[in-house]
Amino acid sequence: MFIKDEEFIRGKCPMTKEDIRILSIAKLNLQRDSKVLDIGSGTGSMTVQSSKFCNEGIVYSIERDEDAIDTTLRNLDKFKCNNVEFLQGDAIGFLNGFIKSEKFLEWFDSIFIGGSGGDLDEIIHCCHRLLKDKGTIVLNFITLDNAYKAIEVLNGLNYKVDITLANISKNREHTYMMISNNPIFILQGIKEEEH
């Protein structure tokens, strides 16, 4: 069910690597019919993997970088992801459009934020309005600074927050030499019901 890194078409854009992808997918609490939003698709690895888990649901994926758009489209085609709506452009613009349309208010079951382009606070606040009560938001960060900012925003919105720091090392080729990947903060927020 999980797709290996080497199966994805790679470009010059970043990819959520296999071990982190598996942990992040697990944290998203996906169901077969989930409605999912992926912000900052990169290579499209999280979009593709979510699409396969939610084969009776739908995945909306947003990306603005040209290389990443091309790579995501190629991976969506390769893995025949027919339940994905791919949106090319700035996340804030699309999120505000979702909010204005009102159709998407409290509509998504799960939201993944892999990239924020420096608009983290605004993106989280927009996602808060689009996420169902008891819905799940998952964010990945390399830097402690961004992880801390996200935690503070989620706490301010009364989310139940779970923090994981994943330090993963892999052996180099056919040796027992272990090479460490960047540690990744995986934040999971569960939206509490508003009274």
C-alpha positions in Angstrom: 0.0 0.0 0.0 2.9 2.4 0.7 4.8 3.6 -2.3 8.6 3.5 -2.2 10.7 6.6 -2.8 12.3 5.1 -5.9 8.9 4.7 -7.6 8.3 8.4 -7.7 9.5 10.6 -10.5 11.9 13.1 -8.9 12.6 16.6 -10.0 14.6 19.4 -8.4 11.8 20.0 -5.8 11.8 18.6 -2.3 10.1 15.3 -1.5 8.7 14.0 1.8 10.8 10.9 2.1 9.4 7.5 2.6 9.7 7.0 6.4 8.5 10.5 7.1 5.7 10.1 4.5 4.5 6.9 6.3 4.5 8.6 9.7 2.7 11.7 8.3 0.1 9.6 6.5 -0.5 7.7 9.7 -1.0 11.0 11.6 -3.5 12.3 9.1 -6.2 9.7 10.3 -7.3 9.0 6.7 -10.4 7.0 5.8 -11.3 5.5 2.4 -13.8 8.4 1.8 -11.7 11.3 3.4 -11.6 14.7 1.9 -8.0 15.8 2.0 -6.0 19.0 1.4 -2.3 18.9 0.6 -0.6 22.3 0.7 2.8 22.5 -1.0 2.8 19.3 -3.0 6.5 19.3 -4.0 7.0 16.0 -6.0 3.4 15.1 -5.2 4.4 12.1 -3.0 1.9 13.0 -0.2 -0.8 13.8 -2.7 -0.3 10.5 -4.4 -0.1 8.4 -1.2 -3.2 10.2 0.2 -5.1 9.5 -3.1 -4.4 5.8 -2.8 -5.6 5.6 0.8 -8.7 7.7 0.1 -9.7 6.0 -3.1 -13.4 6.7 -2.4 -12.6 10.3 -1.3 -11.0 13.3 -2.9 -7.6 15.1 -2.5 -7.1 18.8 -3.3 -3.4 19.6 -3.8 -1.9 23.0 -4.1 1.5 24.0 -5.5 3.0 27.2 -6.9 6.6 26.3 -7.9 7.0 25.5 -11.6 9.3 22.5 -11.2 7.1 21.1 -8.5 4.0 21.5 -10.6 5.6 19.6 -13.4 6.8 16.8 -11.2 3.5 16.5 -9.3 1.6 16.3 -12.6 3.9 13.6 -13.9 3.5 11.5 -10.7 -0.3 12.0 -10.6 -0.4 10.6 -14.2 2.1 7.8 -13.4 0.0 6.6 -10.4 -3.4 7.2 -12.1 -4.7 9.5 -9.3 -8.2 10.2 -10.7 -9.5 11.5 -7.4 -7.1 14.5 -7.2 -7.9 18.1 -7.9 -4.6 19.8 -8.6 -4.5 23.6 -8.2 -1.6 25.6 -9.5 -0.8 28.8 -7.8 -0.5 30.5 -4.4 -2.0 28.6 -1.4 -3.3 31.8 0.3 -5.3 32.7 -2.8 -6.9 29.3 -3.1 -7.6 29.0 0.6 -9.3 32.4 0.7 -11.3 31.4 -2.4 -12.4 28.2 -0.6 -13.5 30.3 2.4 -15.4 32.8 0.3 -17.2 30.1 -1.6 -18.5 28.7 1.7 -18.8 25.2 0.2 -15.5 24.2 1.8 -16.1 25.7 5.3 -15.5 22.8 7.7 -15.4 20.4 4.7 -12.0 18.7 4.9 -11.3 15.8 7.1 -7.5 16.0 6.9 -5.1 18.7 5.9 -1.3 18.3 5.3 1.0 21.3 5.2 4.4 20.4 3.7 5.3 24.0 2.6 4.0 27.4 3.6 6.1 29.9 1.6 6.5 32.1 4.7 2.8 32.5 5.2 2.5 29.8 8.0 0.3 31.8 10.4 -2.2 32.8 7.7 -2.3 29.3 6.2 -3.0 27.6 9.5 -5.8 30.1 10.3 -7.4 29.5 6.8 -7.1 25.8 7.3 -8.8 26.0 10.7 -11.9 27.4 8.9 -11.8 24.6 6.3 -11.2 21.7 8.7 -14.1 19.8 10.2 -14.5 19.5 13.9 -12.4 16.6 15.1 -10.5 16.9 11.8 -6.7 16.5 11.6 -4.0 18.8 10.5 -0.4 17.5 10.0 2.6 19.8 9.4 6.2 18.8 8.7 9.2 21.1 9.5 12.9 20.9 9.4 13.5 23.9 11.6 12.6 24.2 15.3 11.6 27.8 14.8 8.8 27.0 12.3 7.7 24.1 14.4 7.4 26.3 17.4 5.5 29.0 15.5 3.0 26.3 14.3 2.6 24.9 17.8 1.8 28.3 19.2 -0.8 29.0 16.5 -2.4 25.6 17.0 -2.5 26.0 20.7 -4.1 29.4 20.3 -6.8 27.8 18.2 -7.4 25.2 21.0 -6.1 22.2 19.0 -5.0 19.0 20.7 -1.3 18.9 19.6 1.0 15.9 19.2 4.7 16.5 18.5 7.0 14.0 17.0 10.7 14.5 16.2 11.8 11.8 13.7 15.5 11.2 13.5 16.0 8.6 10.8 19.3 7.0 9.6 19.7 4.7 6.6 22.5 2.5 5.6 24.7 3.6 2.7 24.3 1.3 -0.3 25.6 -2.2 0.7 27.4 -1.2 3.8 26.5 -0.9 7.5 27.5 2.8 7.6 24.4 4.7 8.8 23.8 8.1 7.2 21.3 10.4 9.0 18.6 12.3 7.3 17.5 15.7 8.5 15.5 15.4 11.7 11.9 16.3 10.9 9.3 17.7 13.3 5.9 16.1 12.6 3.1 18.1 14.2 -0.5 16.7 14.4 -3.3 18.9 15.5 -6.8 17.6 16.2 -9.5 20.3 15.9 -11.6 20.5 19.0 -15.4 21.0 18.6 -16.4 24.6 19.0 -19.3 25.3 21.3 
